[in-house]
Amino acid sequence: MADEPRTTDSGIDIRPLYTADDLAGWDAEAQLGVPGQPPYTRGPYPSMYRGRLWTMRQYAGFGSAATTNERFKFLLAAGQTGLSCAFDLPTQMGYDSDHPRAEGEVGKVGVAIDSIDDMRVLLSDLPLDKVTTSMTINSTAAILLLMYELVAEEQGVSSEQISGTIQNDLLKEYIARGTYVYPPPESMRLITDIFAYCAKHVPKWNTISISGYHIREAGSTAVQEIAFTLANAIAYVQAAIDAGLDVDEFAPRLSFFWNGHNHFFEEVAKFRASRRMWFTIMTERFGAKDPRSTALRFHTQTGGSTLTAQQPLNNVVRVALQSLAAVMGGTQSLHTNGYDEALGLPTEEAARIALRTQQIIGYEGGVTDTPDPLAGSYLVETMTDEVERLAWEYIERIDEMGGAVEAIQAGYQMDEIDQAAYEYTKSIDDDERVIVGVNKFTIDDEPEPQVFPIDPVLEQGQRDQLAELRATRDNDEVTARLDEVRAAARGTQNLLYPMKEALRARATLGEVSDALREVFGVYQP
């Protein structure tokens, strides 16, 4: 019905028509500016994609280090311009593959990395001085970064040359995802130690990817996604300043990670609003002077929760729509989901189509010819302002509670997300929202899709490798190095220095994590 009321997922009313009257009193210079200039609504760089396309960074990681290395090479050969690595749950949670809690999970949702030996295989024959690598890792981010640095050094690539990103966003884990290990204060210490270490030793590395992606996957709205993520970012910046770091020393290496969902115009507005808000936060709240500290840069991944197991080829269209929104919103890198990811890990065919989706948008669509081509649209500018207004309301509530950490401990963000997720699901169940192939336009007798296989003997192979490692290394040296990690955890020393020496001695990821567990404890919500 033409006059039927319509709203976005964030509850923003969509009027039947937008005109110049909707922008009455709107200040284009103050609210837009030009690309590469404050308030960065139109993008962080002057020429945007005319100068260089976004990094096409397909997510990969499954099974063993050797199989993931093969997928990396396949994607690079297909034209991918950056690596992005997923790790299995034991690796994310700080357990070795032979730990009882790892049983049945080794290599299932990402690659298993137990030691520097695995990292060598994962990065074998890859040009680490040229390729950028994103690692989706949080509680064990410092360990994986140090392993990467050690392997690069073995290959003759200095720490100053390597570049990439670790997610390293623990507050989001408490809110939406759950792969936390240590209590929030200790997690914040690890994060700020990483900031300080990388500022001195790994200057090209993005030390945190402050992530709204998983907040959105948990069921948040677009407004909640950027509001809760920016509130987390405020907490990280304040923690680093409280630890004695200068804001312009670490802030240029902060990056963000947004979700790409189906409402095209709300998503474009969300991306644009997030840049404008970050500029305000960094200049007015923290007094940043370096322009690189105030220009928000972000990676986008298309929405995994929007993929359907029913009629999975429909997901090709969903991913294309979400990708176009990310590009029109000015993303710096992009991952496109495989159409079969509602069923399992992406097959090679699905991964290739996902990458080709980005390439077609970038090379054939004409949307990269000028920065921020939707600027000045009555609808887009009105919605950008409204997304920003509603997001500030959330941040003000969190500030009143004492900040993101205190709000998390009170369960505030989780409750808000749960309510949004309930309302979204109910709208589908009540047929108020159409999901093509699910509650409308369904078909009977769908053919069985091909699903990516996981090697059933992988887990035993990882166990055997660990047994060999422990039998061939200098265990006295490992014990001494782990004692140094515990001592640093009890004191105030930057943790990454003793952790690096323990990993160099072939201590495992689980052993280093356990050393920290003994001192820090484990978070119980």
N, C-alpha and C positions, 0 to 999 in steps of 0.2 A: 504494500500500500504506500502510495507516494507521501501521504501525510503522517504515516506511522512514526512515532518518536524513535530516534536511534541514538545510541550511545556507544562509546568505545569501552574496552575492558576496564578502563580507569574511571568510568562513569562520566566522561566528558560528553555533553550533549552535542550532537551533530545537527546543525540547522539545515533546513531544506535548501538554502541558498546563501552564499557568502558574497558580499559586495564591498566596495570601498568604505562603506559606513562601518564595517566591522573593524577597520583599522583607523578609525577617527582618533586623533591624538597620538597615534603611533609614531615613534621617533626612529626612522630608519638608521640614522647615523649612530645613535646610542645603542639600539637593540640589534642591529645587524653589523654595521661597519663593513669592512671588505675582508675577503679571505686572507688569512695570515696575520690579521691585526685584531686587537681587542675589540669586542669581547669574544671573538673567535666563533660566533654563531655560524659563520659561513665556512669554517674549516681552519685547521691550524697552519696551513701552508698557502702561500699566495697563489700558486698555479694549480694546486691539488693534482688531479690526474693528468692534466696536460703535460706536466713535467715527468710524472712517474705513476704508473698504476699502483694500486694497493698491493700488498704482499698476499699472494695466493697461498694460503697456509693450510693444507688439508691435514686434519687430525688423523694420526695413525698410532698404532701401538697395540700389540696383541701377542699372546703366546710368549715365545722366547725372544731374546735379544737378536738372534740370527734371523728369525722370520720377520721381525719388525724392520731390521736393517734392509732386507729385501724389499719390503713395501716402501720404505723411504726412497730407495733407488728407483723403483717403479714410478713413484710420483714425481721425482725430480726429472726423470726421463720424459714424463708426460707434460712437463712445462711448469710444475709447481716451483715457486720461488722462495719458499721457506718451509722448514720442518716444524711439525707440532706433534708432541709425543704424549700419549696416554699411558698411565701406569696401572698395574692391577691393584686390587684392594689391599693385599698384604703389603705391597710396597708403599702405598699411600698411608697405611696405618702403622708403619714402622716394624713390620714383622718379616722375618726371612721365610723363604718358601717351605722350609722344613718345620716351621712353628705349628703347633696343633691348631691354632686359630686360622692358619692359612689353608687348611685342608679344603679342597674343592673349589678354591678361588684363584689358584695360581694361573696367571696368564689369561683370565677370563674376560676382564673388561679393560685390559691394557697389558703392557709388557711387564714381565717379572724382572726386577733388577735387585739382586742381592748383594753385589759387591762391585768393586772397580773392574773385576774380570768381565762381568756382564756389560758394564758400560763400554769397555773396549770393543766388544763385539757389536753392540748397538751402533757405535759411531764408526765402525770400520770402513775405510775408504771414502769417507765423506769429507768434503772440503770445509773444515771447521773455521778457516779464516775467511770464508766467503759466504757460507750459508748461515742464516739466522735460525735459531732453534727455540721454540716455545715448549716449555714443559709444564703440563697441568699437574702440579704437585703443591701440596700445602704444608702439612705437618712435617714432612721429611724434605722440604724444599732445599734447606741448607745442605743436606747430605747429597742430593742429586746434583746440585750446582757444583759442589766441590768435586764430586766424581767426574763431572763433565770437564771442569777446569784441569784436573789431573791428567785425564786422557788427552786433552788438547796439548798440554805441555809435553807429554810423551811423543805426540805427533810433530812437535816443533812449532806449535802455534802458541804464542804467548797469551797470558790472561788479558792483556790490553787489546788483543785482536779479536777475541771471541765476542759474539753478540747474540742476544736472544732475550728470553723472558722466562721467569718463573712465576707461577701464579701467587704462591706465598700469601694467600688471603685467608687467614684463620678466622676472622670475625664472621665472614660469610659461612664458614663451616658450622659454627655454632648456631647460626640463624637457619640455614637451609639445607645442609648437605650431610654433615655428621662425621667426616673423616678427620676430626680433631683427635689429639692425643693428650696434650698437656693443658693445664688450666689457663684461662685467658691472660693473666699477668705474665706467665712464663712464655706463652706464645708470642706476646707482644715483645718480650725481650729478644727472642730469636729473630723476629722480624727486623727490629731496629739494629741488631748485630749484623744482619745481612746488608742492611742499608750502608752501615759504616764500612764493612769489609769491601763491598763492591765499589763504593766511592773511591777507595784507595787502590784496589787491585784489579777490578773488572769493570772499568768505567763505561763500556758500551752496553752493559747488561741492564735490562729493565728489571729492577729488583722486586717489583710486585705488580701483579695484574689484578687490580681491585675489581672484583667480579660481581656484576649484577646478573650474569648468565644463570647461575644456579639458583639465585633468588627467584628469577622468573620461572625456571623449570619447576620450582617448588610450588608455583601457583600464584605468584604475585601479579599485580597489574604492572603496566609500563611505568606509571608514576611511582609506585612502590619500589620498582627495580632501581631507578636512578636515585630516589630519595634515600633508601637504606644503604645503597652502595656509597653514595657521597658522604653519608654520615659515618660509615666505616672509614672512609678515606680521611675524614677530619680527625678521627681517633688515631689513625696511624701517623699522620703528620704531627699531631700534638705529642704523641709518645716519642717520636724521633727528636723533636725539639727539647722535650723534657730530659732526654738522654744526652743532651749536649750538642746535637748536630745543628748546623745552620740550615735553614729551610732551603736555600738555593744550592746547598751542597748535595742534597739527595732528591729534591722534588723533580728535577728535570728527568729522572729515570723512573718516575711513577707512570704507570699506564693503566688503562681500564679495559674491561671485557664486558661487552653488552650482548644481549640476546636479540635475535631478529625474529619478530613474530608476524602474524598475518595481516594486521590492520596497517596497511601501507602508510597512510598519512600520519597516524599516531606514532608509528615507529620513526619516521623521518623527523617528526617534531621532537621525539624523545632524544634522538642523537644530537640534534641542534641545541636543545635546551640544556643538555648535560654540559656542553662546552661553555655555554654562557654562565652557568651556575659555578663551574669550577674556577673560571676566571674571577668571579666575585669572591668565592671562598678564599682563594690563594692571595688575592691582593688585599681584601678588606679584613679578613680574619687573621691571616698569617704574615702579611706584609712582604710577600715575595716580590723581589725586584727583577729577577732573571725572567725574561719572557718565556723561556722553556719551562719554567715552573708553573706558569699560569695557563698554558695552552694544552688542553686535555687531548691526549691521543688514545685511540681505542682500537681493539680487535673486536670483531663481531663473529659470532657463530649462529647459523640459522637454528630455529627452535626445535630441539629434539622432541619436546613434549607435544609439538603440533603434528608429528609424523603419525600416520595410521598404519596399523597392520593390515587393515582391510584395503583392498585395491592399492597396494603400495606404490605403483607407478604414478598415482596422483601426487605423491610426495615430490616428484620432480618439479611440478608446477608450483607447489607451496614453497619449495626451496628457492626457485627462481624469483618468485615475488618477494620473499624475505631478503634475498641477496640484493635485489634492485633497490629496496628500501635502504639497506646498509650503504650502498654506493651513493645513492642520492643524499644520504645523511652524512657522508664524508668519512667513512671508516678508513683506518690505516692498514688493516689486514682483515682477511675474511676466510672463514672456514665454511664450506657448504656441506651439509649432511648428505650421506648416501640415502637413496630412496628406500633401502631395505633395513634401515637402522632401527625400526620398530620391531624387527624380528631378530636381529643379531648384529654382529660386527659387519661393516660394509664389505661386500664382495669387490673384487677388482673392477668388475663392470660398473657397479654403483659408484665406486670411488672415482672412476674416470668420468662418468657422466656428471658427477658433482663438480669436478674440476672444470670440465668443459662448460658448465653453466656459468662459472665466473669468467671464463675466457670469452665466451660469446657476449656477455654483458660488457666486458672491457674493450673488446676489439671490434665488435660489430654494431653495438647498440647506439653509439653516438652520445651516450650520456656522460662520457668523460671529457667532452670537448670544452666544457666551461665549468668552473667551480660552482657548486650550490645552485643548480639550475632551477630549483623550485623557490628560490628567494623571491619575496614579494607576492607570492600567492596569498590571496585573502584567507583561504582555508589553512594553509601551512603556517603562516605567521600567527594567526589567531590561536591555532592549536599549540604551537610552540610556546606562546605566552601562557596558555592555560596549563600545559604540562608543568612548566616551570613554577607557576603559582602554587599548584597543588603539592609539588615536591617540596617547596620551601615550607609549607605547613607541616609536613611530616618531620623535616629536619628541626624545626622549631620545637615540636613536641619532644623529640629525642634530646635536644639540648636541655629542655626543662627537666628531663629525667636524669641529667648528669652526663649524657653522652652515650655513644653507641654501646660501650661495654656494659654500662649500668642498665641500659634498656634491654640488652640481650639477657642479662641475668634476671631481669623482671619478666622475660618472655614476651615483651611487647611486639617486636617485629614478627616473631613466630605466630602470635595470635592474629595479627593483621593479615599475614599471608594465608593462614588457614581459612580465615573468613572469605578472602578473595577466591581461593581455590574452590571452596564449597559453592560459592555463588556461580562460578564459571561452570563447574560440573553440573550443577542443578539446571542451568540454562540449556545445557545439551540434553539432559534427561527429559526436560519438559518441552523439547523441540522448539525452544525460543531461539536457539542458535543452531545454524546448519553446519554440520561437518560432513562434507561430501564423501559418500561411500560408507558413512557410519550410521547417521540417522536420517539420511536422505540420499536418493540415487544409489541405493544398494543393489548388489547383484548376488544371485545364488550360485553355488557351486564354483567358487573361485579356485583357480588352479593353485597347487602347492608351490610356493616360491622357493628358489634356491637360497639356502642359508649358509653363511660362512662357517666352516668346520673348525673346531678347536682340537688340536692333537691330544688324545687322551693320555698319552705317556709323558706329556710335558712336565707334569708335577714331579714325577719320579726322576726325570732328567735333572731338574733344578736341585732336588735333594742330593742326587749323586755328586753334582758339581760342588755343592756346599761341603759335603763330606771330604772331597778331595782337597778343597781349599784349606779346610781346617787341619788337614793332615800334612800339608806341604808348606804352610807359612810359618813364620817365627812367632809362636803363640806367646812367648814371654814378652816380646816386643809389643804385640797386640794388647796384652794385659796392661803393660805400662802406659801405653797411649790412651787406653780407655780410662785408666785411673786419672790421667790428666784432664780428660773430658769431664769426669765427675768433679774434680777439684775446681775447674773453671765454672761449672754450673753452680757450685756452692758459693763462689765468689762473684766478682764483677767483671772478670776478663771477657773479652769478645770470644764467644764460643767457637767461631768458625776456625780459628787457628789450631786448637788442639783436635778438633774434629777432622780437619784436613790431614793431619799427621796420622791419626788413627786409620783413616781410609787409605792413606798411602801404604800403611803397613798391612793392608788387606783385612782390616776389621770389616764386618758386614754391616749393612744398613740396620739390621735388627739389633746388632750388638751396640752400635752407637746410640740408637733410639732407646735401648734398655738402660744404658748408662744415664741418659737424661731422665728417663722415667724414675729411676731410683732416687734422684734428687728432687725432681719437679713434681712427681706424682702424676696421676691420671685424672682428667676432668670428668666429673660425674654431674650431669645436668640436674 
